[in-house]
Structure formats: C-alpha cells, structure tokens
Amino acid sequence: MKKRIYLNICLASLITLLLTSVLAAKVMYSSMTADLHDEVKHEAVFMSAAINNFDNQKDILSYVSYSGKHSENRISFINKDGTVLYENYADITTMDNHLGRPEIKSAIEKGTGEITRSSDTIGKQVYYYAVKLESGDILRIAAETKNVIGLLGVSAPRLIIIVLIIFIAAMITAKLLTDSIVKPINELNLDEPGANVTYDELSLLLVRMDKQNEKIRTQMEELSKQQQEFEYITENMSEGLVIFGTGGKIISANRSAKFILGNENALTYTELCHDTEYINAVKNALSGKQFTGRIEKGERVYGLSANPVNNSPGHGAVLFITDITERESSEKMRREFSANVSHELKTPLTSIMGAAEIIGNGIAKSEDIPHFAEQIHTEASRLLTLIQDIIKLSQLDENSIKAEFENVNLKSVCEDVISELEDKAEKKNVTISLKGSDMVIRGIRPVLHEMIYNLCDNAIVYNKENGSVIIELSESNQKKMLTVSDTGIGIAPEHQSRIFERFYRVDKSRSKSTGGTGLGLSIVKHGTMIHGGNVSLESKMNEGTKVTLLI
C-alpha cells in the first residue's frame, strides 16, 4: 500500500506538470502566432499605403523590389489578372497564375484575404495576407510559421529543466507524505482493535475486526445448514455433479450424475461409468490436471469438465456434467450454414469475375459484350437476393424484430402478395387465387408478407404450364391456418423432411436457373416459429404440393 500511495502521488504530480507545460506551450504558441500575423498585416498595410501613392507601375515595382530585399517576409506583387510581377523568394517565370489562390480570391472580393497553408513554391507551412490596391493589383505578404516553432524550441530546454526540478521536489514531498500516511496504520494494535486511535476511515474496519470472533462462531453454526442446502440444490440440479476423494472414491454424486452415467451403486469412478473419455477426465483431474471432454449416451451429448481439488496429485477431483446436445446441434448447423454461405456466394462471384475479366481483357467480341453484361447483371441480382435472404434469416434467428408485433389482416397480406406475383404467374400461365375471409392475427406484417411471398413464389416457379396456386385462410381449434397449394411437379418423399433446411435444394441446377437461393423455406420456417406456430408439408410427385402454416 505504501508503494502504491507513493506512486499515485508521483503520477498525479507528473500529470499535473505535463498538462501545465503543454497548456503553457499552447498559450505561448498561440500568442506568438498571433504576433506573427499582426506583424505581416502591419507590413502589408504600410506597404499598400505607400504603393497607393505611386502613379505608375514601374515606380511601384521599384518600391516593392527595394522592400523585398530588406524584408524577412516573403513579398509578392500580383497583377489584377493573376500574373506574378514580383516575388522576392522565387523566380516569377516559373510561377503559375495566382488568380485561383484562396487569399487572392478573397482580396479581390473583400479587399483583404488571409490563409495558412503549405506553399507550392517553397514547400513550407506559410501564413499569407493579401491586400487589394487602389489600382486593382494585389500585394501579398507571407511569413513561415517555422519561426514561431523555432521560438518555442529555444525555450523548450529551460521548460524541461524546470519540470524536472519541480518533479524531483514532488517526489521528495510524496515520500514524506506517504510515510506520514502509513505510519499510524503500521502502529495499529491488532490484538485490541478498539484501543487504537487512528484515521476515522479505519474505525469501521477496527469495529469489524473486534466482532470477528463472534462472527466466526456464528458461521460455524451455519456450516451445517449450508451443507444441507448444498445437498438439496445438487440433488435437484439437471446437471451432473460428482466429487471424488483420494484414489478415485466417490464422496458425493447427485441424482443427475447417476442417471447420466448409469450406475447408482458405484463406489469408485471406474464402477460409475466405463466410457473412455470419462475415465480420462477423472484420471487427469486426480493427477492434478484440468480436463474437458464429451461423451454420448443414446441420442444425447454431454460435456465433461473435471478439475482437481488442488494442483498436486493424490487429492480429490470434481466432475461436472452438462447436457450439450442442443449446443452441439447449433454448432453443427452454424458450421454447415457458414460453409453453404461461402459456397453460394462464391459461385455468382466467380461467374461475375469471369465475365468481367473477359470483357476487361478485350477477349470478348463486340456482339458478345451484351451477353456478358447480362450475365453479370443476372449473377449480381442473384447475389443481392442471396444476401438479402441471409440478412432476413439472421434477423429471424436473433429475434431482432419482435418489437414490431401488431394486428395484421392475413387476407390483406395475401392480396398484396398476389398483386406482386400476378405478372410472374401470367408469364408461366399459372393462375393464383385466394379463398377465405378476413383473418386478423397478432404478428409482424413484413415477416408474414415474406413468408407468404416465398411460398407463393415457389408454387409458381415449380408449377406446370397452365397450373394453379390456391391460398386458403381458415381456422382450426382456435388457431389460424394458411394453406398454399399448387399443381406443380411435387417433392419426392426422401426430400420432404429436409426441404426447410438452409440452402437445401431438391434440384440444384433447376433452383439456380430460376434464381432460387435455397433460403426461402428456411425463412418461412423461422418466421412461423417467431409467431408461435408450425409449418407442415404434403406433396406428391407430378401432382402438387401443399404447405400449411398453423399460427
């Protein structure tokens, strides 16, 4: 604590000194910069007043030339058309027209103009001040800002020495203050806490120390009660908990652990379970090493976390068993989704890059360019549709749109979908119709619209020539039912159980040729789950498909 107090005081002193030095330098710099600007302006005012007294440009140039030789600042005399007539720092024949310079523009419009910028001629940071003369010509005077920085540089060593001296004095003061603060604490009589006279802030601590013995006795009485509570909690945990003693003897095993591992009468860890991963976990923990693993029991997957009671071998161990079936399933789904997304995005991008490369390298004939451009447009549209579907599916996964629940008329949503898909249905000679009356549910209108749109779009795309699509609204057991039926090609029985999986396609070549992303039915499934319902499918090959949403 003593060292920490000392270092904190020193740190506070150093920060204060540095901040003071920086602020002082900033004030000095601002003051010097303002003086430099004033100097330039005064010189410009004096010279412009003198120049306005001359009658011809020759006398003016003679005066400006004389002033330029004796001035430390940069002096430029610029004709009203922007031509530089005199410059004491550069060859005017190499200089461009200055009419577009900001300070010249301002001087022409307002009479004066000023700016600080890097000079194109001398390549340094310069402050410019321009004045419009009575003749319409421009007098410009400039000064390098490095002069101000140079002045600060001269005073910097002195400032650093002053800061060091003050900081050394602060360190000595900090040492004395630290000793005076810590001394009363070091002299405390811990055997009789109440007899000490010290800081008021420590009085509460001393009172608590005085009551410590009483609390220890009370705590011992509570240990028994806590042990009973612990046993009650562990016995009712869904997770398995096993405590092993020396040699792997079972000290305690809760009900869940015995059920998962399958032996209620075991006395040692080898009798409790014979799974290799479990044996390795307990062995490692008993030898002083942490171990994590997994075992499979039937259709369930369990995670094992074994830890030694301490790090030295020959002591006890604790085994914690958790059901990770859902997590494993989610991880597998996430990995498959990532792999599918990568593959689905790669295909259109490869096509776009190939077509663009052919056009860019001039390989394509002029009559083939529209074909390649159409290919790029088609693949880009497919890519955009895929990304939009992925975003929608991610939003549904995260339930990020639950706050948008409202009363929605399903019939109105269906009518909107039919209106949007009429042209597509006509091109394929498919009729689309709606049956049922108004039906209001509590839901998210954009999600419901997307679900119904995807179902109807699939029903049209995979329909037969002169086929039909029927949307039907009804109620069953106080639940709202929406059915989309078509007379299309149908779905084979072996594909029906997986049709709602992400990126799953019955016929990949046909799906991609129709612009499908493989996510439409996944969006339908997740949207139905958000609305507390379920989705079912009935289909026969070459007869049609019927999808039912029950909400």
VEXMIVEX-783304 format. One line per field, with one value per residue (C-alpha): residue number from 1; residue in one letter; x, y negated, z negated. Coordinates in nm, 2 decimals. Last residue first. Layout:
VEXMIVEX-783304
seq: NUM:...
type: A:...
u: X:...
v: Y:...
w: Z:...
***
This chain:
VEXMIVEX-783304
seq: 551:550:549:548:547:546:545:544:543:542:541:540:539:538:537:536:535:534:533:532:531:530:529:528:527:526:525:524:523:522:521:520:519:518:517:516:515:514:513:512:511:510:509:508:507:506:505:504:503:502:501:500:499:498:497:496:495:494:493:492:491:490:489:488:487:486:485:484:483:482:481:480:479:478:477:476:475:474:473:472:471:470:469:468:467:466:465:464:463:462:461:460:459:458:457:456:455:454:453:452:451:450:449:448:447:446:445:444:443:442:441:440:439:438:437:436:435:434:433:432:431:430:429:428:427:426:425:424:423:422:421:420:419:418:417:416:415:414:413:412:411:410:409:408:407:406:405:404:403:402:401:400:399:398:397:396:395:394:393:392:391:390:389:388:387:386:385:384:383:382:381:380:379:378:377:376:375:374:373:372:371:370:369:368:367:366:365:364:363:362:361:360:359:358:357:356:355:354:353:352:351:350:349:348:347:346:345:344:343:342:341:340:339:338:337:336:335:334:333:332:331:330:329:328:327:326:325:324:323:322:321:320:319:318:317:316:315:314:313:312:311:310:309:308:307:306:305:304:303:302:301:300:299:298:297:296:295:294:293:292:291:290:289:288:287:286:285:284:283:282:281:280:279:278:277:276:275:274:273:272:271:270:269:268:267:266:265:264:263:262:261:260:259:258:257:256:255:254:253:252:251:250:249:248:247:246:245:244:243:242:241:240:239:238:237:236:235:234:233:232:231:230:229:228:227:226:225:224:223:222:221:220:219:218:217:216:215:214:213:212:211:210:209:208:207:206:205:204:203:202:201:200:199:198:197:196:195:194:193:192:191:190:189:188:187:186:185:184:183:182:181:180:179:178:177:176:175:174:173:172:171:170:169:168:167:166:165:164:163:162:161:160:159:158:157:156:155:154:153:152:151:150:149:148:147:146:145:144:143:142:141:140:139:138:137:136:135:134:133:132:131:130:129:128:127:126:125:124:123:122:121:120:119:118:117:116:115:114:113:112:111:110:109:108:107:106:105:104:103:102:101:100:99:98:97:96:95:94:93:92:91:90:89:88:87:86:85:84:83:82:81:80:79:78:77:76:75:74:73:72:71:70:69:68:67:66:65:64:63:62:61:60:59:58:57:56:55:54:53:52:51:50:49:48:47:46:45:44:43:42:41:40:39:38:37:36:35:34:33:32:31:30:29:28:27:26:25:24:23:22:21:20:19:18:17:16:15:14:13:12:11:10:9:8:7:6:5:4:3:2:1
type: I:L:L:T:V:K:T:G:E:N:M:K:S:E:L:S:V:N:G:G:H:I:M:T:G:H:K:V:I:S:L:G:L:G:T:G:G:T:S:K:S:R:S:K:D:V:R:Y:F:R:E:F:I:R:S:Q:H:E:P:A:I:G:I:G:T:D:S:V:T:L:M:K:K:Q:N:S:E:S:L:E:I:I:V:S:G:N:E:K:N:Y:V:I:A:N:D:C:L:N:Y:I:M:E:H:L:V:P:R:I:G:R:I:V:M:D:S:G:K:L:S:I:T:V:N:K:K:E:A:K:D:E:L:E:S:I:V:D:E:C:V:S:K:L:N:V:N:E:F:E:A:K:I:S:N:E:D:L:Q:S:L:K:I:I:D:Q:I:L:T:L:L:R:S:A:E:T:H:I:Q:E:A:F:H:P:I:D:E:S:K:A:I:G:N:G:I:I:E:A:A:G:M:I:S:T:L:P:T:K:L:E:H:S:V:N:A:S:F:E:R:R:M:K:E:S:S:E:R:E:T:I:D:T:I:F:L:V:A:G:H:G:P:S:N:N:V:P:N:A:S:L:G:Y:V:R:E:G:K:E:I:R:G:T:F:Q:K:G:S:L:A:N:K:V:A:N:I:Y:E:T:D:H:C:L:E:T:Y:T:L:A:N:E:N:G:L:I:F:K:A:S:R:N:A:S:I:I:K:G:G:T:G:F:I:V:L:G:E:S:M:N:E:T:I:Y:E:F:E:Q:Q:Q:K:S:L:E:E:M:Q:T:R:I:K:E:N:Q:K:D:M:R:V:L:L:L:S:L:E:D:Y:T:V:N:A:G:P:E:D:L:N:L:E:N:I:P:K:V:I:S:D:T:L:L:K:A:T:I:M:A:A:I:F:I:I:L:V:I:I:I:L:R:P:A:S:V:G:L:L:G:I:V:N:K:T:E:A:A:I:R:L:I:D:G:S:E:L:K:V:A:Y:Y:Y:V:Q:K:G:I:T:D:S:S:R:T:I:E:G:T:G:K:E:I:A:S:K:I:E:P:R:G:L:H:N:D:M:T:T:I:D:A:Y:N:E:Y:L:V:T:G:D:K:N:I:F:S:I:R:N:E:S:H:K:G:S:Y:S:V:Y:S:L:I:D:K:Q:N:D:F:N:N:I:A:A:S:M:F:V:A:E:H:K:V:E:D:H:L:D:A:T:M:S:S:Y:M:V:K:A:A:L:V:S:T:L:L:L:T:I:L:S:A:L:C:I:N:L:Y:I:R:K:K:M
u: -5.04:-5.07:-4.90:-4.98:-4.78:-4.95:-4.75:-4.85:-4.94:-4.62:-4.47:-4.69:-4.65:-4.77:-4.59:-4.62:-4.54:-4.56:-4.68:-4.56:-4.52:-4.14:-4.16:-4.36:-4.10:-3.82:-4.00:-4.09:-3.73:-3.60:-3.85:-3.69:-3.33:-3.23:-3.13:-3.36:-3.30:-3.49:-3.17:-3.03:-3.32:-3.32:-2.95:-2.98:-3.27:-3.41:-3.23:-3.12:-2.96:-3.10:-3.31:-3.69:-3.69:-3.51:-3.80:-3.96:-3.65:-3.69:-4.06:-4.01:-4.14:-4.41:-4.40:-4.67:-5.04:-5.01:-5.15:-5.07:-5.25:-5.30:-5.45:-5.53:-5.57:-5.89:-5.91:-5.89:-5.95:-5.93:-5.74:-5.67:-5.41:-5.45:-5.19:-5.28:-5.13:-5.15:-4.78:-4.66:-4.56:-4.21:-4.18:-4.54:-4.56:-4.21:-4.33:-4.64:-4.45:-4.18:-4.45:-4.64:-4.33:-4.21:-4.56:-4.57:-4.23:-4.32:-4.65:-4.51:-4.78:-5.10:-5.36:-5.66:-5.84:-6.07:-6.25:-6.13:-6.01:-5.74:-5.63:-5.32:-5.35:-5.04:-4.97:-4.60:-4.58:-4.91:-4.78:-4.48:-4.71:-4.95:-4.68:-4.69:-5.07:-5.10:-4.86:-5.07:-5.39:-5.22:-5.12:-5.48:-5.62:-5.37:-5.51:-5.23:-5.27:-4.92:-4.58:-4.29:-4.09:-4.01:-3.78:-3.44:-3.54:-3.18:-3.26:-3.53:-3.28:-3.02:-3.28:-3.36:-2.99:-2.93:-3.23:-3.10:-2.75:-2.90:-3.11:-2.80:-2.60:-2.88:-2.90:-2.52:-2.54:-2.81:-2.64:-2.30:-2.47:-2.65:-2.32:-2.16:-2.44:-2.43:-2.05:-2.09:-2.15:-1.84:-1.63:-1.50:-1.13:-1.08:-0.91:-1.18:-1.47:-1.32:-1.23:-1.58:-1.74:-1.50:-1.54:-1.92:-1.92:-1.68:-1.89:-2.21:-2.05:-1.85:-2.16:-2.33:-2.02:-1.93:-2.30:-2.31:-1.99:-2.11:-2.45:-2.29:-2.08:-2.37:-2.59:-2.31:-2.27:-2.65:-2.66:-2.37:-2.53:-2.86:-2.69:-2.47:-2.62:-2.38:-2.16:-1.93:-1.66:-1.48:-1.15:-0.97:-0.60:-0.31:-0.17:-0.09:-0.29:-0.58:-0.94:-0.86:-1.10:-1.31:-1.55:-1.74:-1.99:-2.28:-2.43:-2.78:-2.91:-2.80:-2.53:-2.25:-1.95:-1.76:-1.43:-1.27:-0.97:-0.79:-0.48:-0.38:-0.34:-0.70:-0.83:-0.64:-0.77:-1.13:-1.13:-0.95:-1.21:-1.50:-1.35:-1.30:-1.67:-1.68:-1.90:-1.96:-1.76:-1.43:-1.51:-1.53:-1.83:-2.09:-2.45:-2.64:-2.48:-2.59:-2.36:-2.65:-2.88:-2.60:-2.49:-2.85:-2.91:-2.61:-2.28:-2.08:-1.76:-1.69:-1.35:-1.10:-0.79:-0.82:-1.17:-1.41:-1.70:-1.96:-2.20:-2.45:-2.65:-3.03:-2.98:-3.22:-2.98:-2.72:-2.95:-3.07:-2.71:-2.59:-2.88:-2.78:-2.42:-2.53:-2.72:-2.42:-2.20:-2.43:-2.32:-1.96:-2.05:-2.19:-1.87:-1.67:-1.90:-1.83:-1.46:-1.47:-1.66:-1.35:-1.23:-1.55:-1.50:-1.15:-1.27:-1.53:-1.28:-1.04:-1.18:-1.17:-0.79:-0.61:-0.65:-0.64:-0.80:-1.09:-0.86:-0.70:-0.48:-0.44:-0.25:-0.20:0.14:0.18:-0.15:-0.04:0.28:0.12:0.00:0.31:0.54:0.35:0.35:0.73:0.79:0.54:0.73:1.06:0.89:0.73:1.07:1.21:0.91:0.96:1.33:1.24:0.97:1.21:1.47:1.22:1.10:1.46:1.52:1.19:1.25:1.45:1.22:0.92:1.10:1.17:0.80:0.72:0.97:0.85:0.53:0.69:0.58:0.38:0.30:0.07:0.01:-0.27:-0.34:-0.67:-0.51:-0.64:-0.46:-0.61:-0.44:-0.32:-0.20:-0.04:0.08:0.32:0.39:0.68:0.72:0.89:0.67:0.36:0.34:0.17:-0.12:-0.23:-0.48:-0.56:-0.76:-0.82:-1.03:-1.34:-1.38:-1.03:-0.87:-1.07:-0.98:-0.61:-0.61:-0.78:-0.53:-0.71:-0.58:-0.23:-0.12:0.18:0.53:0.84:0.90:0.85:1.17:1.13:1.16:1.15:0.85:0.74:0.50:0.30:0.02:-0.32:-0.52:-0.51:-0.13:0.04:0.32:0.46:0.66:0.80:0.90:1.25:1.22:1.52:1.54:1.16:1.12:1.35:1.17:0.83:0.95:1.09:0.78:0.56:0.77:0.74:0.36:0.29:0.14:0.27:0.08:-0.12:0.22:0.29:-0.05:-0.01:0.34:0.22:-0.09:0.11:0.37:0.10:-0.07:0.26:0.34:-0.01:0.00:0.34:0.20:-0.10:0.13:0.35:0.04:-0.10:0.24:0.28:-0.07:0.00:0.33:0.17:-0.11:0.15:0.36:0.06:-0.06:0.29:0.33:-0.02:0.04:0.38:0.23:-0.06:0.19:0.42:0.12:0.00:0.35:0.38:0.03:0.10:0.44:0.28:0.00
v: 2.00:2.31:2.26:2.53:2.62:2.82:2.96:3.09:3.39:3.47:3.62:3.60:3.34:3.26:3.00:2.87:2.55:2.46:2.17:1.94:1.63:1.65:2.02:1.94:1.68:1.94:2.20:1.95:1.80:2.16:2.21:1.92:1.99:2.21:1.90:1.95:1.76:2.00:2.14:2.18:2.39:2.60:2.68:2.76:3.00:3.08:2.78:2.74:2.39:2.37:2.67:2.64:2.91:3.16:3.39:3.37:3.48:3.86:3.83:3.66:3.31:3.20:3.10:2.84:2.83:2.58:2.54:2.26:2.31:2.05:2.17:1.96:2.14:2.16:2.53:2.49:2.16:2.09:1.90:2.06:1.96:2.15:2.18:2.31:2.48:2.38:2.49:2.68:2.53:2.51:2.14:2.06:2.26:2.14:1.77:1.85:1.99:1.72:1.44:1.60:1.60:1.25:1.10:1.26:1.12:0.77:0.78:0.89:1.07:1.07:1.22:1.09:1.31:1.15:1.42:1.73:1.83:1.66:1.73:1.77:1.89:2.01:1.93:1.90:1.54:1.48:1.61:1.37:1.08:1.16:1.20:0.86:0.84:1.19:1.09:0.78:0.99:1.24:0.95:0.82:1.17:1.21:0.89:0.80:0.67:0.57:0.72:0.49:0.54:0.89:0.77:0.87:1.23:1.33:1.61:1.41:1.12:1.37:1.52:1.17:1.09:1.42:1.36:1.01:1.16:1.42:1.16:0.95:1.24:1.34:0.98:0.98:1.31:1.17:0.84:1.01:1.25:0.96:0.78:1.10:1.12:0.75:0.79:1.08:0.86:0.66:0.97:1.07:1.11:0.74:0.81:0.62:0.80:1.15:1.04:0.91:1.23:1.44:1.21:1.22:1.60:1.64:1.40:1.60:1.93:1.80:1.66:2.00:2.18:1.94:1.93:2.32:2.34:2.09:2.26:2.60:2.46:2.29:2.61:2.81:2.55:2.55:2.93:2.93:2.66:2.85:3.17:3.00:3.17:3.08:3.30:3.15:3.37:3.26:3.41:3.53:3.55:3.77:3.52:3.16:2.88:2.87:3.00:3.12:3.03:3.23:3.07:3.33:3.22:3.45:3.55:3.71:3.96:4.26:4.15:3.97:3.84:3.51:3.37:3.12:3.19:3.00:3.16:3.26:3.63:3.69:3.45:3.63:3.97:3.83:3.70:4.00:4.24:4.02:4.01:4.39:4.46:4.73:4.54:4.54:4.85:4.69:4.38:4.57:4.67:4.73:4.81:4.56:4.67:4.52:4.22:3.99:4.12:4.13:3.77:3.64:3.78:3.62:3.79:3.75:3.89:4.13:4.30:4.21:4.29:3.98:3.84:3.78:3.53:3.59:3.33:3.40:3.11:3.11:3.00:3.12:3.33:3.06:2.80:3.02:3.13:2.77:2.66:2.94:2.82:2.47:2.56:2.74:2.45:2.21:2.29:2.24:1.90:1.79:1.88:1.70:1.40:1.37:1.39:1.12:0.86:0.66:0.69:0.53:0.24:0.19:0.18:-0.08:-0.29:-0.29:-0.59:-0.79:-0.76:-0.63:-0.59:-0.22:-0.07:0.10:0.32:0.48:0.76:0.57:0.29:0.05:-0.11:-0.03:-0.21:-0.52:-0.53:-0.49:-0.85:-1.02:-0.79:-0.86:-1.24:-1.24:-1.03:-1.24:-1.56:-1.41:-1.30:-1.65:-1.82:-1.59:-1.68:-2.05:-2.02:-1.81:-2.05:-2.35:-2.16:-2.08:-2.44:-2.56:-2.31:-2.41:-2.79:-2.78:-2.53:-2.75:-3.03:-2.78:-2.69:-3.05:-3.09:-2.77:-2.96:-3.10:-3.45:-3.59:-3.92:-3.97:-4.29:-4.26:-4.48:-4.66:-5.00:-5.10:-4.80:-4.48:-4.33:-3.97:-3.80:-3.46:-3.24:-2.97:-2.60:-2.50:-2.37:-2.68:-2.73:-2.52:-2.68:-2.48:-2.66:-2.94:-3.18:-3.55:-3.78:-4.15:-4.38:-4.17:-4.02:-4.07:-4.00:-3.69:-3.55:-3.63:-3.46:-3.15:-3.12:-3.09:-3.42:-3.32:-3.23:-2.99:-3.06:-2.96:-3.30:-3.46:-3.31:-3.27:-3.43:-3.80:-3.77:-4.04:-4.07:-3.75:-3.73:-3.69:-3.92:-4.21:-4.18:-4.03:-4.17:-3.91:-3.97:-3.69:-3.81:-3.89:-4.23:-4.43:-4.29:-4.27:-4.64:-4.75:-4.53:-4.66:-5.02:-4.95:-4.76:-5.05:-5.30:-5.10:-5.05:-5.42:-5.69:-5.59:-5.70:-5.37:-5.19:-5.37:-5.27:-4.92:-4.90:-5.01:-4.79:-4.48:-4.54:-4.57:-4.25:-4.05:-4.17:-4.11:-3.75:-3.69:-3.83:-3.60:-3.30:-3.40:-3.42:-3.09:-2.92:-3.07:-2.95:-2.61:-2.59:-2.69:-2.43:-2.16:-2.25:-2.26:-1.92:-1.78:-1.92:-1.79:-1.45:-1.43:-1.53:-1.28:-1.01:-1.09:-1.09:-0.76:-0.61:-0.69:-0.56:-0.24:-0.19:-0.24:0.00
w: 3.61:3.83:4.17:4.42:4.74:5.01:5.31:5.65:5.86:6.05:5.74:5.43:5.16:4.81:4.60:4.24:4.07:3.70:3.49:3.22:3.44:3.42:3.51:3.83:3.93:3.88:4.10:4.38:4.38:4.41:4.70:4.89:4.81:5.11:5.31:5.60:5.93:6.15:6.30:5.95:5.84:6.16:6.12:5.75:5.78:5.44:5.29:4.93:4.88:4.52:4.42:4.48:4.75:4.53:4.43:4.78:4.97:4.95:5.02:5.36:5.40:5.64:6.00:5.96:5.91:5.62:5.26:5.01:4.68:4.40:4.07:3.77:3.44:3.23:3.29:3.67:3.86:4.23:4.50:4.84:5.10:5.43:5.70:6.04:6.34:6.71:6.76:6.45:6.12:5.97:6.02:5.93:5.60:5.51:5.55:5.35:5.05:5.06:5.08:4.79:4.57:4.68:4.61:4.27:4.19:4.31:4.11:3.77:3.58:3.38:3.61:3.81:4.06:4.32:4.53:4.72:5.06:5.26:5.62:5.84:6.20:6.38:6.75:6.68:6.79:6.61:6.28:6.29:6.38:6.09:5.83:5.67:5.67:5.53:5.25:5.17:5.16:4.92:4.69:4.69:4.62:4.33:4.15:3.91:3.55:3.44:3.34:3.43:3.11:3.21:3.49:3.35:3.29:3.35:3.58:3.76:3.81:3.94:4.19:4.32:4.36:4.54:4.77:4.86:4.93:5.16:5.34:5.39:5.53:5.77:5.89:5.94:6.13:6.36:6.41:6.49:6.73:6.90:6.94:7.08:7.34:7.42:7.48:7.73:8.03:7.95:7.94:7.60:7.54:7.47:7.14:6.95:7.12:7.05:6.70:6.63:6.74:6.52:6.22:6.24:6.28:5.98:5.78:5.86:5.74:5.44:5.26:5.25:5.15:4.87:4.75:4.75:4.54:4.29:4.27:4.22:3.94:3.78:3.80:3.64:3.37:3.31:3.28:3.04:2.84:2.83:2.72:2.46:2.15:1.87:1.65:1.38:1.23:0.91:0.80:0.49:0.39:0.50:0.75:0.66:0.83:0.58:0.58:0.93:1.21:1.45:1.70:1.91:2.18:2.25:2.59:2.60:2.86:2.66:2.42:2.59:2.41:2.42:2.30:2.06:1.84:1.57:1.43:1.08:1.12:0.99:1.25:1.53:1.42:1.39:1.75:1.90:1.74:1.88:2.23:2.22:2.12:1.84:1.60:1.22:1.15:1.25:1.05:0.73:0.51:0.77:0.66:0.88:1.21:1.54:1.61:1.69:1.41:1.15:1.25:1.24:0.89:0.73:0.67:0.35:0.20:0.48:0.44:0.70:0.50:0.28:0.30:0.59:0.61:0.88:1.02:1.30:1.44:1.41:1.05:0.78:0.59:0.61:0.45:0.16:0.09:0.09:-0.14:-0.39:-0.38:-0.43:-0.74:-0.88:-0.80:-0.97:-1.32:-1.22:-1.08:-1.41:-1.59:-1.33:-1.35:-1.73:-1.67:-1.41:-1.61:-1.71:-1.35:-1.24:-1.48:-1.35:-0.99:-1.07:-1.25:-0.96:-0.78:-1.11:-1.10:-1.41:-1.78:-1.86:-2.17:-1.98:-1.77:-2.07:-1.94:-1.61:-1.78:-1.49:-1.45:-1.08:-1.01:-1.20:-1.00:-0.65:-0.60:-0.74:-0.54:-0.22:-0.27:-0.32:-0.01:0.19:0.09:0.22:0.54:0.58:0.54:0.81:1.03:0.98:1.08:1.38:1.50:1.47:1.67:1.94:1.96:2.00:2.28:2.45:2.46:2.78:2.94:2.88:3.07:3.35:3.37:3.42:3.70:3.85:3.93:4.24:4.33:4.62:4.78:5.08:5.26:5.53:5.83:5.86:5.89:5.55:5.40:5.29:4.99:4.94:4.61:4.64:4.34:4.46:4.40:4.63:4.99:5.13:5.43:5.36:5.02:4.74:4.59:4.36:4.51:4.54:4.77:4.80:5.01:5.00:5.34:5.49:5.15:5.10:5.44:5.38:5.04:5.19:5.48:5.81:5.95:5.88:6.24:6.23:6.11:6.30:6.46:6.12:5.99:5.62:5.27:5.35:5.59:5.84:6.13:6.06:6.31:6.15:6.39:6.13:6.13:5.84:5.62:5.39:5.06:4.85:4.50:4.38:4.55:4.69:5.04:5.07:4.98:5.26:5.51:5.39:5.43:5.78:5.87:5.76:5.95:6.27:6.21:6.23:6.01:5.67:5.36:5.35:5.31:4.98:4.82:4.95:4.80:4.45:4.45:4.57:4.30:4.04:4.16:4.15:3.80:3.68:3.81:3.64:3.31:3.33:3.39:3.09:2.87:2.99:2.94:2.59:2.50:2.64:2.46:2.13:2.19:2.26:1.96:1.72:1.85:1.81:1.45:1.34:1.49:1.31:0.98:1.01:1.10:0.80:0.57:0.72:0.69:0.32:0.24:0.43:0.26:-0.09:0.00
***
